[in-house]
Amino acid sequence: MCRTVLEKFPAGGPRGSWPAEEFARARRDEGTPAEVVMDLDSDVFLVVVPQQATESASRPPSQP
């Protein structure tokens, strides 16, 4: 699954603060299907949206 990263937020935010979730909620309120995932290697929260597979959908099926 391909995803586009909209924004990155450090994992060590102030207690009780959820900036990545708040950003994702604002995008969802605008109609964008945003979600939050954690990048464990870099210790950041990523707000992502699924990427459309338009290239494969626009190609005609291959002939045998």
Sequence and secondary structure as in RCSB ss.txt:
>XXXX:A:sequence
MCRTVLEKFPAGGPRGSWPAEEFARARRDEGTPAEVVMDLDSDVFLVVVPQQATESASRPPSQP
>XXXX:A:secstr
  EEEEEEEES   TT  HHHHHHHHHHHTT   EEEEETTTTEEEEEEE   HHHHHS     
